[in-house]
Amino acid sequence: MWTTKQQDFPSVLIEMGFVSNYEDAMALANSTDQDGIAQAIVDGIKEYVTRSGVSSY
């Protein structure tokens, strides 16, 4: 987790699949699946902000 520990601010590493896995690689290369993955990340951030009571971000 060197990537997240070397930051001066809170960070998150999100792994959405593995290119060594055929099904993951196909999903990651598909623009519709990419949009779904991006939307899921946005939805998760919005839910976190709502639940945590953060007033601005």
PDB file with one MODEL, atoms N, CA, C and O in Angstrom:
MODEL        1
ATOM      1  N   MET A   1       0.815  -1.181   0.000  1.00  0.00           N
ATOM      2  CA  MET A   1       0.000   0.000   0.000  1.00  0.00           C
ATOM      3  C   MET A   1       0.870   1.260   0.000  1.00  0.00           C
ATOM      4  O   MET A   1       0.452   2.307   0.494  1.00  0.00           O
ATOM      5  N   TRP A   2       2.048   1.155  -0.541  1.00  0.00           N
ATOM      6  CA  TRP A   2       2.942   2.302  -0.625  1.00  0.00           C
ATOM      7  C   TRP A   2       2.234   3.494  -1.258  1.00  0.00           C
ATOM      8  O   TRP A   2       2.426   4.629  -0.821  1.00  0.00           O
ATOM      9  N   THR A   3       1.430   3.254  -2.264  1.00  0.00           N
ATOM     10  CA  THR A   3       0.753   4.335  -2.987  1.00  0.00           C
ATOM     11  C   THR A   3      -0.072   5.208  -2.063  1.00  0.00           C
ATOM     12  O   THR A   3      -0.044   6.432  -2.184  1.00  0.00           O
ATOM     13  N   THR A   4      -0.804   4.603  -1.142  1.00  0.00           N
ATOM     14  CA  THR A   4      -1.663   5.386  -0.257  1.00  0.00           C
ATOM     15  C   THR A   4      -0.930   5.897   0.973  1.00  0.00           C
ATOM     16  O   THR A   4      -1.352   6.892   1.562  1.00  0.00           O
ATOM     17  N   LYS A   5       0.143   5.255   1.373  1.00  0.00           N
ATOM     18  CA  LYS A   5       0.866   5.686   2.572  1.00  0.00           C
ATOM     19  C   LYS A   5       1.788   6.868   2.307  1.00  0.00           C
ATOM     20  O   LYS A   5       2.159   7.573   3.246  1.00  0.00           O
ATOM     21  N   GLN A   6       2.164   7.101   1.073  1.00  0.00           N
ATOM     22  CA  GLN A   6       3.119   8.156   0.747  1.00  0.00           C
ATOM     23  C   GLN A   6       2.451   9.502   0.461  1.00  0.00           C
ATOM     24  O   GLN A   6       3.105  10.421  -0.031  1.00  0.00           O
ATOM     25  N   GLN A   7       1.180   9.624   0.758  1.00  0.00           N
ATOM     26  CA  GLN A   7       0.454  10.864   0.502  1.00  0.00           C
ATOM     27  C   GLN A   7       0.379  11.718   1.764  1.00  0.00           C
ATOM     28  O   GLN A   7       0.405  11.197   2.879  1.00  0.00           O
ATOM     29  N   ASP A   8       0.287  13.020   1.580  1.00  0.00           N
ATOM     30  CA  ASP A   8       0.123  13.952   2.698  1.00  0.00           C
ATOM     31  C   ASP A   8      -1.349  14.265   2.945  1.00  0.00           C
ATOM     32  O   ASP A   8      -1.672  15.218   3.654  1.00  0.00           O
ATOM     33  N   PHE A   9      -2.228  13.481   2.373  1.00  0.00           N
ATOM     34  CA  PHE A   9      -3.674  13.689   2.489  1.00  0.00           C
ATOM     35  C   PHE A   9      -4.349  12.324   2.446  1.00  0.00           C
ATOM     36  O   PHE A   9      -3.759  11.357   1.965  1.00  0.00           O
ATOM     37  N   PRO A  10      -5.563  12.238   2.936  1.00  0.00           N
ATOM     38  CA  PRO A  10      -6.273  10.955   2.888  1.00  0.00           C
ATOM     39  C   PRO A  10      -6.411  10.473   1.442  1.00  0.00           C
ATOM     40  O   PRO A  10      -6.672  11.265   0.537  1.00  0.00           O
ATOM     41  N   SER A  11      -6.235   9.182   1.239  1.00  0.00           N
ATOM     42  CA  SER A  11      -6.343   8.647  -0.116  1.00  0.00           C
ATOM     43  C   SER A  11      -6.931   7.242  -0.087  1.00  0.00           C
ATOM     44  O   SER A  11      -6.921   6.556   0.934  1.00  0.00           O
ATOM     45  N   VAL A  12      -7.433   6.851  -1.222  1.00  0.00           N
ATOM     46  CA  VAL A  12      -8.032   5.531  -1.382  1.00  0.00           C
ATOM     47  C   VAL A  12      -7.550   4.959  -2.706  1.00  0.00           C
ATOM     48  O   VAL A  12      -7.515   5.659  -3.718  1.00  0.00           O
ATOM     49  N   LEU A  13      -7.184   3.696  -2.695  1.00  0.00           N
ATOM     50  CA  LEU A  13      -6.827   2.992  -3.918  1.00  0.00           C
ATOM     51  C   LEU A  13      -7.998   2.089  -4.273  1.00  0.00           C
ATOM     52  O   LEU A  13      -8.368   1.217  -3.487  1.00  0.00           O
ATOM     53  N   ILE A  14      -8.579   2.286  -5.436  1.00  0.00           N
ATOM     54  CA  ILE A  14      -9.728   1.491  -5.868  1.00  0.00           C
ATOM     55  C   ILE A  14      -9.282   0.581  -7.007  1.00  0.00           C
ATOM     56  O   ILE A  14      -8.856   1.055  -8.060  1.00  0.00           O
ATOM     57  N   GLU A  15      -9.381  -0.712  -6.792  1.00  0.00           N
ATOM     58  CA  GLU A  15      -9.062  -1.684  -7.837  1.00  0.00           C
ATOM     59  C   GLU A  15     -10.372  -2.235  -8.368  1.00  0.00           C
ATOM     60  O   GLU A  15     -11.114  -2.895  -7.640  1.00  0.00           O
ATOM     61  N   MET A  16     -10.654  -1.971  -9.612  1.00  0.00           N
ATOM     62  CA  MET A  16     -11.936  -2.361 -10.198  1.00  0.00           C
ATOM     63  C   MET A  16     -11.866  -3.681 -10.940  1.00  0.00           C
ATOM     64  O   MET A  16     -12.883  -4.150 -11.451  1.00  0.00           O
ATOM     65  N   GLY A  17     -10.717  -4.280 -11.011  1.00  0.00           N
ATOM     66  CA  GLY A  17     -10.577  -5.561 -11.694  1.00  0.00           C
ATOM     67  C   GLY A  17      -9.111  -5.844 -11.947  1.00  0.00           C
ATOM     68  O   GLY A  17      -8.232  -5.067 -11.572  1.00  0.00           O
ATOM     69  N   PHE A  18      -8.873  -6.956 -12.581  1.00  0.00           N
ATOM     70  CA  PHE A  18      -7.508  -7.373 -12.874  1.00  0.00           C
ATOM     71  C   PHE A  18      -7.402  -7.667 -14.366  1.00  0.00           C
ATOM     72  O   PHE A  18      -8.159  -8.485 -14.888  1.00  0.00           O
ATOM     73  N   VAL A  19      -6.481  -7.017 -15.051  1.00  0.00           N
ATOM     74  CA  VAL A  19      -6.349  -7.236 -16.484  1.00  0.00           C
ATOM     75  C   VAL A  19      -5.871  -8.646 -16.800  1.00  0.00           C
ATOM     76  O   VAL A  19      -5.992  -9.095 -17.940  1.00  0.00           O
ATOM     77  N   SER A  20      -5.331  -9.352 -15.813  1.00  0.00           N
ATOM     78  CA  SER A  20      -4.929 -10.741 -16.024  1.00  0.00           C
ATOM     79  C   SER A  20      -6.129 -11.690 -16.024  1.00  0.00           C
ATOM     80  O   SER A  20      -5.998 -12.851 -16.412  1.00  0.00           O
ATOM     81  N   ASN A  21      -7.294 -11.206 -15.592  1.00  0.00           N
ATOM     82  CA  ASN A  21      -8.531 -11.983 -15.614  1.00  0.00           C
ATOM     83  C   ASN A  21      -9.302 -11.585 -16.868  1.00  0.00           C
ATOM     84  O   ASN A  21      -9.626 -10.412 -17.053  1.00  0.00           O
ATOM     85  N   TYR A  22      -9.595 -12.557 -17.729  1.00  0.00           N
ATOM     86  CA  TYR A  22     -10.215 -12.255 -19.023  1.00  0.00           C
ATOM     87  C   TYR A  22     -11.512 -11.467 -18.877  1.00  0.00           C
ATOM     88  O   TYR A  22     -11.695 -10.458 -19.557  1.00  0.00           O
ATOM     89  N   GLU A  23     -12.406 -11.904 -18.010  1.00  0.00           N
ATOM     90  CA  GLU A  23     -13.696 -11.217 -17.851  1.00  0.00           C
ATOM     91  C   GLU A  23     -13.514  -9.793 -17.341  1.00  0.00           C
ATOM     92  O   GLU A  23     -14.176  -8.872 -17.819  1.00  0.00           O
ATOM     93  N   ASP A  24     -12.616  -9.608 -16.370  1.00  0.00           N
ATOM     94  CA  ASP A  24     -12.329  -8.259 -15.873  1.00  0.00           C
ATOM     95  C   ASP A  24     -11.756  -7.390 -16.991  1.00  0.00           C
ATOM     96  O   ASP A  24     -12.164  -6.241 -17.161  1.00  0.00           O
ATOM     97  N   ALA A  25     -10.814  -7.941 -17.746  1.00  0.00           N
ATOM     98  CA  ALA A  25     -10.173  -7.176 -18.820  1.00  0.00           C
ATOM     99  C   ALA A  25     -11.199  -6.732 -19.858  1.00  0.00           C
ATOM    100  O   ALA A  25     -11.149  -5.598 -20.335  1.00  0.00           O
ATOM    101  N   MET A  26     -12.123  -7.614 -20.208  1.00  0.00           N
ATOM    102  CA  MET A  26     -13.160  -7.263 -21.183  1.00  0.00           C
ATOM    103  C   MET A  26     -14.081  -6.167 -20.632  1.00  0.00           C
ATOM    104  O   MET A  26     -14.455  -5.247 -21.359  1.00  0.00           O
ATOM    105  N   ALA A  27     -14.441  -6.266 -19.363  1.00  0.00           N
ATOM    106  CA  ALA A  27     -15.297  -5.244 -18.748  1.00  0.00           C
ATOM    107  C   ALA A  27     -14.568  -3.904 -18.673  1.00  0.00           C
ATOM    108  O   ALA A  27     -15.164  -2.858 -18.934  1.00  0.00           O
ATOM    109  N   LEU A  28     -13.288  -3.930 -18.318  1.00  0.00           N
ATOM    110  CA  LEU A  28     -12.523  -2.692 -18.196  1.00  0.00           C
ATOM    111  C   LEU A  28     -12.308  -2.018 -19.555  1.00  0.00           C
ATOM    112  O   LEU A  28     -12.103  -0.806 -19.617  1.00  0.00           O
ATOM    113  N   ALA A  29     -12.353  -2.790 -20.632  1.00  0.00           N
ATOM    114  CA  ALA A  29     -12.161  -2.238 -21.971  1.00  0.00           C
ATOM    115  C   ALA A  29     -13.467  -1.755 -22.597  1.00  0.00           C
ATOM    116  O   ALA A  29     -13.445  -1.105 -23.642  1.00  0.00           O
ATOM    117  N   ASN A  30     -14.588  -2.060 -21.978  1.00  0.00           N
ATOM    118  CA  ASN A  30     -15.904  -1.731 -22.526  1.00  0.00           C
ATOM    119  C   ASN A  30     -16.377  -0.389 -21.968  1.00  0.00           C
ATOM    120  O   ASN A  30     -16.441  -0.209 -20.752  1.00  0.00           O
ATOM    121  N   SER A  31     -16.707   0.550 -22.854  1.00  0.00           N
ATOM    122  CA  SER A  31     -17.066   1.898 -22.390  1.00  0.00           C
ATOM    123  C   SER A  31     -18.336   1.906 -21.542  1.00  0.00           C
ATOM    124  O   SER A  31     -18.452   2.714 -20.621  1.00  0.00           O
ATOM    125  N   THR A  32     -19.280   1.030 -21.833  1.00  0.00           N
ATOM    126  CA  THR A  32     -20.497   0.960 -21.015  1.00  0.00           C
ATOM    127  C   THR A  32     -20.160   0.495 -19.605  1.00  0.00           C
ATOM    128  O   THR A  32     -20.665   1.046 -18.627  1.00  0.00           O
ATOM    129  N   ASP A  33     -19.306  -0.518 -19.504  1.00  0.00           N
ATOM    130  CA  ASP A  33     -18.883  -0.996 -18.186  1.00  0.00           C
ATOM    131  C   ASP A  33     -18.052   0.058 -17.462  1.00  0.00           C
ATOM    132  O   ASP A  33     -18.169   0.206 -16.245  1.00  0.00           O
ATOM    133  N   GLN A  34     -17.219   0.786 -18.190  1.00  0.00           N
ATOM    134  CA  GLN A  34     -16.435   1.864 -17.584  1.00  0.00           C
ATOM    135  C   GLN A  34     -17.351   2.916 -16.977  1.00  0.00           C
ATOM    136  O   GLN A  34     -17.108   3.400 -15.871  1.00  0.00           O
ATOM    137  N   ASP A  35     -18.401   3.266 -17.705  1.00  0.00           N
ATOM    138  CA  ASP A  35     -19.366   4.246 -17.188  1.00  0.00           C
ATOM    139  C   ASP A  35     -20.041   3.730 -15.925  1.00  0.00           C
ATOM    140  O   ASP A  35     -20.244   4.487 -14.976  1.00  0.00           O
ATOM    141  N   GLY A  36     -20.388   2.451 -15.908  1.00  0.00           N
ATOM    142  CA  GLY A  36     -21.015   1.856 -14.728  1.00  0.00           C
ATOM    143  C   GLY A  36     -20.087   1.853 -13.531  1.00  0.00           C
ATOM    144  O   GLY A  36     -20.509   2.126 -12.407  1.00  0.00           O
ATOM    145  N   ILE A  37     -18.821   1.543 -13.770  1.00  0.00           N
ATOM    146  CA  ILE A  37     -17.821   1.552 -12.698  1.00  0.00           C
ATOM    147  C   ILE A  37     -17.663   2.970 -12.151  1.00  0.00           C
ATOM    148  O   ILE A  37     -17.658   3.178 -10.938  1.00  0.00           O
ATOM    149  N   ALA A  38     -17.535   3.941 -13.055  1.00  0.00           N
ATOM    150  CA  ALA A  38     -17.382   5.338 -12.628  1.00  0.00           C
ATOM    151  C   ALA A  38     -18.597   5.802 -11.830  1.00  0.00           C
ATOM    152  O   ALA A  38     -18.453   6.476 -10.810  1.00  0.00           O
ATOM    153  N   GLN A  39     -19.791   5.441 -12.294  1.00  0.00           N
ATOM    154  CA  GLN A  39     -21.006   5.845 -11.585  1.00  0.00           C
ATOM    155  C   GLN A  39     -21.068   5.206 -10.207  1.00  0.00           C
ATOM    156  O   GLN A  39     -21.507   5.844  -9.249  1.00  0.00           O
ATOM    157  N   ALA A  40     -20.634   3.955 -10.094  1.00  0.00           N
ATOM    158  CA  ALA A  40     -20.627   3.282  -8.790  1.00  0.00           C
ATOM    159  C   ALA A  40     -19.678   3.985  -7.818  1.00  0.00           C
ATOM    160  O   ALA A  40     -19.979   4.095  -6.629  1.00  0.00           O
ATOM    161  N   ILE A  41     -18.539   4.458  -8.314  1.00  0.00           N
ATOM    162  CA  ILE A  41     -17.595   5.198  -7.469  1.00  0.00           C
ATOM    163  C   ILE A  41     -18.229   6.515  -7.018  1.00  0.00           C
ATOM    164  O   ILE A  41     -18.162   6.863  -5.839  1.00  0.00           O
ATOM    165  N   VAL A  42     -18.840   7.243  -7.945  1.00  0.00           N
ATOM    166  CA  VAL A  42     -19.512   8.505  -7.608  1.00  0.00           C
ATOM    167  C   VAL A  42     -20.600   8.265  -6.570  1.00  0.00           C
ATOM    168  O   VAL A  42     -20.693   8.996  -5.584  1.00  0.00           O
ATOM    169  N   ASP A  43     -21.426   7.239  -6.790  1.00  0.00           N
ATOM    170  CA  ASP A  43     -22.507   6.932  -5.850  1.00  0.00           C
ATOM    171  C   ASP A  43     -21.957   6.614  -4.461  1.00  0.00           C
ATOM    172  O   ASP A  43     -22.525   7.036  -3.454  1.00  0.00           O
ATOM    173  N   GLY A  44     -20.857   5.873  -4.408  1.00  0.00           N
ATOM    174  CA  GLY A  44     -20.250   5.539  -3.124  1.00  0.00           C
ATOM    175  C   GLY A  44     -19.726   6.763  -2.393  1.00  0.00           C
ATOM    176  O   GLY A  44     -19.883   6.878  -1.177  1.00  0.00           O
ATOM    177  N   ILE A  45     -19.104   7.675  -3.126  1.00  0.00           N
ATOM    178  CA  ILE A  45     -18.602   8.911  -2.521  1.00  0.00           C
ATOM    179  C   ILE A  45     -19.759   9.754  -2.000  1.00  0.00           C
ATOM    180  O   ILE A  45     -19.698  10.281  -0.889  1.00  0.00           O
ATOM    181  N   LYS A  46     -20.811   9.880  -2.801  1.00  0.00           N
ATOM    182  CA  LYS A  46     -21.981  10.655  -2.365  1.00  0.00           C
ATOM    183  C   LYS A  46     -22.604  10.048  -1.112  1.00  0.00           C
ATOM    184  O   LYS A  46     -22.988  10.774  -0.195  1.00  0.00           O
ATOM    185  N   GLU A  47     -22.705   8.728  -1.070  1.00  0.00           N
ATOM    186  CA  GLU A  47     -23.283   8.076   0.104  1.00  0.00           C
ATOM    187  C   GLU A  47     -22.410   8.296   1.331  1.00  0.00           C
ATOM    188  O   GLU A  47     -22.923   8.538   2.424  1.00  0.00           O
ATOM    189  N   TYR A  48     -21.085   8.213   1.157  1.00  0.00           N
ATOM    190  CA  TYR A  48     -20.174   8.456   2.279  1.00  0.00           C
ATOM    191  C   TYR A  48     -20.345   9.877   2.806  1.00  0.00           C
ATOM    192  O   TYR A  48     -20.447  10.088   4.014  1.00  0.00           O
ATOM    193  N   VAL A  49     -20.376  10.851   1.893  1.00  0.00           N
ATOM    194  CA  VAL A  49     -20.513  12.250   2.301  1.00  0.00           C
ATOM    195  C   VAL A  49     -21.826  12.451   3.045  1.00  0.00           C
ATOM    196  O   VAL A  49     -21.859  13.130   4.071  1.00  0.00           O
ATOM    197  N   THR A  50     -22.898  11.874   2.542  1.00  0.00           N
ATOM    198  CA  THR A  50     -24.206  12.002   3.187  1.00  0.00           C
ATOM    199  C   THR A  50     -24.193  11.388   4.580  1.00  0.00           C
ATOM    200  O   THR A  50     -24.661  12.007   5.535  1.00  0.00           O
ATOM    201  N   ARG A  51     -23.665  10.185   4.701  1.00  0.00           N
ATOM    202  CA  ARG A  51     -23.665   9.489   5.995  1.00  0.00           C
ATOM    203  C   ARG A  51     -22.712  10.115   7.002  1.00  0.00           C
ATOM    204  O   ARG A  51     -22.970  10.081   8.205  1.00  0.00           O
ATOM    205  N   SER A  52     -21.607  10.688   6.518  1.00  0.00           N
ATOM    206  CA  SER A  52     -20.607  11.237   7.436  1.00  0.00           C
ATOM    207  C   SER A  52     -20.957  12.641   7.907  1.00  0.00           C
ATOM    208  O   SER A  52     -20.383  13.132   8.879  1.00  0.00           O
ATOM    209  N   GLY A  53     -21.895  13.289   7.224  1.00  0.00           N
ATOM    210  CA  GLY A  53     -22.295  14.629   7.621  1.00  0.00           C
ATOM    211  C   GLY A  53     -21.352  15.715   7.143  1.00  0.00           C
ATOM    212  O   GLY A  53     -21.426  16.845   7.626  1.00  0.00           O
ATOM    213  N   VAL A  54     -20.471  15.405   6.211  1.00  0.00           N
ATOM    214  CA  VAL A  54     -19.573  16.412   5.657  1.00  0.00           C
ATOM    215  C   VAL A  54     -20.421  17.451   4.938  1.00  0.00           C
ATOM    216  O   VAL A  54     -21.275  17.101   4.123  1.00  0.00           O
ATOM    217  N   SER A  55     -20.190  18.729   5.235  1.00  0.00           N
ATOM    218  CA  SER A  55     -21.046  19.770   4.665  1.00  0.00           C
ATOM    219  C   SER A  55     -20.553  20.280   3.316  1.00  0.00           C
ATOM    220  O   SER A  55     -21.348  20.808   2.538  1.00  0.00           O
ATOM    221  N   SER A  56     -19.268  20.138   3.020  1.00  0.00           N
ATOM    222  CA  SER A  56     -18.763  20.542   1.708  1.00  0.00           C
ATOM    223  C   SER A  56     -17.557  19.689   1.370  1.00  0.00           C
ATOM    224  O   SER A  56     -16.884  19.150   2.249  1.00  0.00           O
ATOM    225  N   TYR A  57     -17.302  19.581   0.092  1.00  0.00           N
ATOM    226  CA  TYR A  57     -16.166  18.780  -0.378  1.00  0.00           C
ATOM    227  C   TYR A  57     -15.643  19.319  -1.673  1.00  0.00           C
ATOM    228  O   TYR A  57     -14.687  18.777  -2.226  1.00  0.00           O
TER     229      TYR A  57
ENDMDL
END
